């Protein structure tokens, strides 16, 4: 069997990144250690949660669950150096890709004006036969379109005239974590422990999953070590890189 191809290092010559995902906990299942690396470098990283994950705990009513999961996400973000966390309040579990979602996310891009946008896997599977979740697919696809929408003043122009959000075409790339098409990675050896603690902060959610004897450190270490081997380091996080410039 041929050895897997080596990953290329991510370009880290940027100052601002916006992470847009469907649910609280999405960032922590693989990308939080990378965020800790970047905030440790003095970069600004913001989180946008499209939902509050209120349908994520079977034994907890949505109105109660929303409060718990937002609190856990804010603490989880704090652990990796993120203090800007937006919750867009969309309905958990039934998100739809389309113009309304693009409009919502374009506004976030225009508001925060990032150099890089990070999102989760938008493909049908995680690779192989493991199906992705519908909210992840809807948000990931909408992010790719919304980044381009944000730079065009004639798309969602009411955001400019009514809300004072100027067009923003400064996003160089979208980075997709969890993608089976990943070609790049970033060294997370020094910040791996922060990533683990960030995932552990979602205690109510993890407990609600009912995964007997599930260990967050063991789970994250398996992925990080395999990725690290392909980057030549101990631990790493993989990303698919989608260029946003014309002709790239």
N, C-alpha and C positions, 0 to 999 in steps of 0.2 A: 504494500500500500504506500502511495506517495505521501510524503510529509506535507502537512498543511502549509499554505503560503504564509510568509511572514507578513505581519502588519506594518504599515507605514505610520510613523509618528504624526499625530495631529499638529497642525499649524497653530501655535499658541501666541501668535503676534496680534492679539486683539485685547480690548479693554472691557467690553460689555457683552454679556450673554444673557439671553432670556430663555428660560426653560418652560415650555408649554406642554402640559400633559393632561390626561383625562381625569386622573384621580389622585388624592393623597395616597402616598406609598409608591406610586409609579417610579418616581426618581430614585427611590431608595433600593429598588430591586435591580441594582447594577450600576447606577450612574452617580450616586451621591459621593463616593470617594473621589471621583474626578472633580466634582464641584468643590470639595474641600481643598483639593490641590490648587484650583484656580483662585478661590478666595484667599488662600494662603499666599498667593503671589500678588495680592492686592487688586485683583480684577473684581469688577462688579458682576454679580450673578443674581438674577431675580427669578422667582417661581410664579407661574400662572397655573392654577388648578381649574380646569373647566367645570368640574363638579366638585362637590364636597364629599363624595364617596358615601352618601347617605343610604344607599341600598347595599352596602358591602358587608353588613353584619346581620346574619339571619335572626339572632335573638335580640336585636335592638331596633326599636321603631325609628324610622328615618329622621324625624325631627330631633330625637335624642342623639342619634348616630351622627348627624351633621355636626353638632357641637363638639362631640368627642373627637371626631376625625379631623376637624379643622384645628383643634387645640394640639393634637398629636403632630399634625403636619408643621405647624408653626415651630414647635419644639424641635422636630426633626431637622427642619431647615436651619435653625439656630446652631445646631451641633456642627454643621458644615459651613458656617459662616454666612448664611443667607438671612437677611432681615426683611426682605421685600417679598411678601407672599400674597398674591391676589387670588380670591375665590370668585369665579364668575357665576356661580349659582345655577348652572344648567342641570337638567335632570339626569341623575346617575343611572346608567344602564340602558338608556334609550336615546343616546346622542345620535344625531344624523349629520352626515356630511352634506354640505350644500351651501348656498349663498348666505343664509343667516349665520352659519358657523364661520364662514370666511369673514364676514363683516365683523363679528365679535373679535376674532383673533387679529384681524388687520388693525383694529383699534388698539389692541395691546402692543403690537409691534410699533405703531406710530407713537404711542405714549412712552414707551421705554427706550426706543431708538437703539437697539442692540447691533453689535457687529456680527454676532453669531446667534442663531436660534437653535435650541436643542429640543428634540421631541422623541417620543417613543415609536416603536416599530409600527408601521402602517400597513404591513403586508399581511396576507391572509393567515400565515403560519409563523411560528418561531423558527422554522426550518424543520423539515421532516413532516410528521403527521400531527404535530401539536398545534391545534387551532388557536389563533389569536382571538382576543375579545373585541366585540363590535365597537365599543367606545374608543379603544386604542386605534383602531383602523380609521374611524371617522375623524378623530382629532388629528392624527398624523397626516392624513391626506389633506385636511383643511389647512394645516400649518404650512405645507408646501405652497399652496395657492395663496394663502393670506400674506405670506412674506412678499410675494410678487405684487399682490393687490396693494399692499401698504405703500409701495413706491409710485403708484399711479394716481395722480390727483383726480382723475376722472372716474375712478372706481371708489364707491362710498364717499362721494364728495361732501355729504352732510357732516361727516366727521371733521372736515376742515372748516366748513362755514359755521356749523352750529357748536361744535365741541372744541374748536381751536387746535385740532390735532393735525399738524403739518405732515405732508407725505414723507415717508422714510424709505429710501432705497439703498440704505447702507449695509444691509445684511449680505455678507460675503458668501456664507455657506449655511446650510441646515445640517446639523449633525443628528443622526438617528441612532439611539441606543437600543439594544435588544434586537437589532436587525440581522436576519440571516445573510444579508448582503454586505456585512461589515468588511471594510478594507483597511481601516485605520484604528489606532488605539493610543491611549495615553497611560503613562506610568502612574499607578496609584499605590505603589509600595509604601510610601511614607504616610499616606492618608487613609490606608485601608481600614484601620481601627475606627476612624471617624465615620466611615461609611457604614460599618457594622453597627455602631451606636446609633446612627441616624435611622437605620432600619428598626432597631430594637425600640425606638421611641414610638413606633406604631403598635404598642402593646395590646390595646383593645382589639384592633383589627386582626393581628396575628392570632390572638387567643380565640377570636370568633371564627377563624378558619378551621379550627379543630384538627390541625395537622399534628398528630401525636409524635412527640419526640423530635419535632422539627427544630433545627438549630440555625439561626440566622447567620452566624459566623461560618459554619460549615457550608451552608448554601452559597454564600457570596464567595467564599474562598475557592470553591470548585471552579466557578466561572472565571474568577480573577486570575487564578494560577494558570489555567489553560490559555487564557489570552496573553498573560505575561510571557509564556514560553514562546509565543509567536512575535513578541516585541523585544525579547532578550532581556526581560526584567522579571522580578519575582511576581508582582501582581500588576494587572492592567485592566482597563475598561475599553471595550470595543465600540466602534461607531461606523455607521455608513455615512459617507460624506456626499452631500448633494450641493454642487455649486449653483449659485444663484445668478451669476453674471451672464451676459449675452455671450454666446459662443464658447462658454466653458464646458 
